[in-house]
Amino acid sequence: MSYKGFGYIVDSCPLSKANTTEAASKLNCINDVFGRSQYVCVPNENLTAVVEFCYTKSIVGLYQAGYCLKTIKDGYLDQISCKNFTEGCPTAPYRSTELYKYPACSRLNTEFRCFAADSLCVS
């Protein structure tokens, strides 16, 4: 299902580098100027769905440990704290192309609009 004209709602994000490469290929994502895939799979701004898309707003950046990513207006990325996660919060800086290493950053409790691994998320 199309999401706001820039991505697609999916059931889950890829859990390996190979699956990420395959998903990027299906969407025809190009590489940034440094040769990094621009494929991303992240929660939407309301934490009600997971969205995959080709990130074309900038080069693939480096994100802080202690934060996951979500998409905001028109396909931009924003960081969201995961300090209350019981597991799976990134412990080192990472690129969006490495999100498959942190599946907790895309597992949601859509009913309560929170991350399933967040200790503050009502289950």
NUVEX-402794 format. One record per residue (C-alpha): residue number from 1; residue in three letters; x, y, z. Coordinates in Angstrom, 2 decimals. Each point is the difference from the previous one (the first is absolute). Example, Ala and Ser with C-alpha at 12.3 -4.5 7.8 and 13.67 -1.06 7.14 Angstrom:
! NUVEX-402794
+-----+-----+---------+---------+---------+
:   n : res :      c1 :      c2 :      c3 :
+-----+-----+---------+---------+---------+
:   1 : ALA :   12.30 :   -4.50 :    7.80 :
:   2 : SER :    1.37 :    3.44 :   -0.66 :
+-----+-----+---------+---------+---------+
//
This chain:
! NUVEX-402794
+-----+-----+---------+---------+---------+
:   n : res :      c1 :      c2 :      c3 :
+-----+-----+---------+---------+---------+
:   1 : MET :    0.00 :    0.00 :    0.00 :
:   2 : SER :    1.37 :    3.41 :   -0.92 :
:   3 : TYR :    0.94 :    2.32 :    2.83 :
:   4 : LYS :   -0.29 :    3.77 :   -0.57 :
:   5 : GLY :    1.43 :   -0.28 :   -3.50 :
:   6 : PHE :    3.56 :   -0.88 :    1.05 :
:   7 : GLY :   -0.09 :   -3.50 :    1.46 :
:   8 : TYR :   -1.87 :   -3.20 :    0.65 :
:   9 : ILE :   -1.46 :   -1.45 :    3.17 :
:  10 : VAL :    1.50 :   -3.43 :    0.68 :
:  11 : ASP :   -0.61 :   -2.69 :    2.62 :
:  12 : SER :    3.62 :    0.01 :    1.14 :
:  13 : CYS :    3.45 :    1.26 :   -0.90 :
:  14 : PRO :    2.84 :   -2.15 :   -1.37 :
:  15 : LEU :    2.01 :   -1.83 :    2.67 :
:  16 : SER :    3.23 :   -0.56 :   -1.92 :
:  17 : LYS :    2.31 :    1.84 :   -2.36 :
:  18 : ALA :   -1.00 :   -2.34 :   -2.84 :
:  19 : ASN :   -3.72 :    0.60 :    0.58 :
:  20 : THR :    0.64 :    3.76 :    0.17 :
:  21 : THR :    1.85 :   -0.12 :   -3.32 :
:  22 : GLU :   -2.86 :   -1.99 :   -1.54 :
:  23 : ALA :   -2.62 :    2.48 :    1.28 :
:  24 : ALA :    2.06 :    2.93 :   -1.33 :
:  25 : SER :    0.19 :   -1.68 :   -3.38 :
:  26 : LYS :   -3.78 :   -0.52 :   -0.13 :
:  27 : LEU :   -0.52 :    3.73 :    0.62 :
:  28 : ASN :    2.77 :    0.95 :   -2.46 :
:  29 : CYS :    1.79 :    2.01 :    2.68 :
:  30 : ILE :    3.14 :    1.67 :   -1.30 :
:  31 : ASN :    3.18 :    0.52 :    2.01 :
:  32 : ASP :    1.04 :    3.34 :    1.45 :
:  33 : VAL :    3.16 :    1.78 :   -1.21 :
:  34 : PHE :    2.08 :   -2.24 :    2.31 :
:  35 : GLY :   -1.44 :   -3.22 :   -1.42 :
:  36 : ARG :   -2.30 :   -0.77 :    2.97 :
:  37 : SER :   -3.49 :   -1.31 :   -0.62 :
:  38 : GLN :   -2.73 :    2.50 :    0.76 :
:  39 : TYR :   -2.55 :   -2.66 :    0.99 :
:  40 : VAL :   -1.56 :    0.50 :    3.44 :
:  41 : CYS :   -2.70 :   -1.78 :    1.94 :
:  42 : VAL :   -1.21 :    1.88 :    3.07 :
:  43 : PRO :   -3.16 :    0.74 :    1.99 :
:  44 : ASN :   -2.18 :    2.90 :   -1.07 :
:  45 : GLU :   -0.27 :    3.15 :    2.12 :
:  46 : ASN :   -3.00 :   -1.29 :    1.99 :
:  47 : LEU :    1.51 :   -3.46 :    0.64 :
:  48 : THR :   -3.02 :   -1.61 :   -1.65 :
:  49 : ALA :    1.74 :   -1.69 :   -2.95 :
:  50 : VAL :    3.38 :   -0.93 :   -1.45 :
:  51 : VAL :    0.92 :    1.69 :   -3.27 :
:  52 : GLU :    2.67 :   -0.90 :   -2.57 :
:  53 : PHE :    1.28 :    2.50 :   -2.54 :
:  54 : CYS :    3.04 :    1.36 :   -1.80 :
:  55 : TYR :    1.44 :    2.87 :    2.04 :
:  56 : THR :    0.79 :    2.73 :   -2.49 :
:  57 : LYS :    0.08 :    3.07 :    2.25 :
:  58 : SER :    3.74 :   -0.11 :    0.69 :
:  59 : ILE :    2.95 :   -2.35 :    0.18 :
:  60 : VAL :   -0.27 :   -2.97 :    2.34 :
:  61 : GLY :    0.99 :    1.43 :    3.37 :
:  62 : LEU :    1.42 :   -1.29 :    3.25 :
:  63 : TYR :   -2.46 :   -0.21 :    2.90 :
:  64 : GLN :    0.61 :    0.07 :    3.74 :
:  65 : ALA :    0.06 :   -2.99 :    2.31 :
:  66 : GLY :   -3.07 :   -0.05 :    2.24 :
:  67 : TYR :   -2.36 :    1.03 :   -2.79 :
:  68 : CYS :   -2.15 :   -1.72 :   -2.60 :
:  69 : LEU :   -1.33 :    1.69 :   -3.12 :
:  70 : LYS :   -3.48 :    0.88 :   -1.19 :
:  71 : THR :   -1.24 :    1.74 :   -3.09 :
:  72 : ILE :   -1.57 :    3.41 :    0.24 :
:  73 : LYS :   -1.64 :    2.27 :   -2.55 :
:  74 : ASP :    0.70 :   -0.87 :   -3.63 :
:  75 : GLY :    2.60 :   -2.68 :    0.66 :
:  76 : TYR :    2.51 :    1.77 :    2.22 :
:  77 : LEU :    1.56 :   -1.95 :    2.86 :
:  78 : ASP :   -0.03 :    0.93 :    3.66 :
:  79 : GLN :    1.58 :   -1.64 :    3.02 :
:  80 : ILE :   -2.09 :   -1.30 :    2.90 :
:  81 : SER :    1.47 :   -1.06 :    3.34 :
:  82 : CYS :    0.08 :   -3.68 :    0.86 :
:  83 : LYS :    1.58 :    0.42 :    3.45 :
:  84 : ASN :   -2.93 :   -1.84 :    1.63 :
:  85 : PHE :    0.27 :   -3.06 :   -2.25 :
:  86 : THR :    0.45 :   -3.31 :    1.79 :
:  87 : GLU :    2.10 :   -1.18 :   -2.97 :
:  88 : GLY :    1.08 :    0.96 :   -3.50 :
:  89 : CYS :    0.82 :    3.69 :    0.34 :
:  90 : PRO :    3.09 :    0.93 :   -2.08 :
:  91 : THR :    3.07 :    0.18 :    2.25 :
:  92 : ALA :    2.33 :    1.54 :   -2.57 :
:  93 : PRO :   -0.39 :    2.57 :   -2.81 :
:  94 : TYR :   -1.55 :   -1.57 :   -3.11 :
:  95 : ARG :   -1.20 :    0.77 :   -3.52 :
:  96 : SER :   -3.57 :   -0.44 :   -1.15 :
:  97 : THR :    1.29 :   -2.76 :   -2.29 :
:  98 : GLU :    0.79 :   -2.00 :    3.15 :
:  99 : LEU :   -3.46 :    0.13 :    1.57 :
: 100 : TYR :   -0.44 :   -3.73 :   -0.61 :
: 101 : LYS :    2.40 :   -0.46 :    2.95 :
: 102 : TYR :   -2.56 :    1.66 :    2.29 :
: 103 : PRO :   -3.37 :   -1.68 :   -0.60 :
: 104 : ALA :   -1.38 :    1.45 :    3.25 :
: 105 : CYS :    0.07 :    3.38 :   -1.76 :
: 106 : SER :   -2.75 :   -1.14 :   -2.36 :
: 107 : ARG :   -2.14 :   -2.25 :    2.22 :
: 108 : LEU :   -3.04 :    1.96 :    1.08 :
: 109 : ASN :   -2.98 :   -0.31 :    2.27 :
: 110 : THR :   -2.26 :    1.85 :   -2.44 :
: 111 : GLU :   -2.98 :   -0.03 :    2.35 :
: 112 : PHE :    1.86 :    2.08 :    2.57 :
: 113 : ARG :    2.28 :    1.74 :   -2.53 :
: 114 : CYS :    3.29 :   -0.98 :    1.57 :
: 115 : PHE :    2.95 :   -2.32 :   -0.56 :
: 116 : ALA :   -0.62 :   -3.53 :    1.25 :
: 117 : ALA :    3.42 :   -0.07 :    1.72 :
: 118 : ASP :   -0.67 :    3.24 :    1.91 :
: 119 : SER :   -0.47 :   -0.76 :    3.68 :
: 120 : LEU :   -2.48 :    2.89 :    0.16 :
: 121 : CYS :   -2.14 :   -1.48 :   -2.81 :
: 122 : VAL :   -3.30 :   -1.36 :    1.26 :
: 123 : SER :   -0.36 :   -3.64 :   -0.96 :
+-----+-----+---------+---------+---------+
//
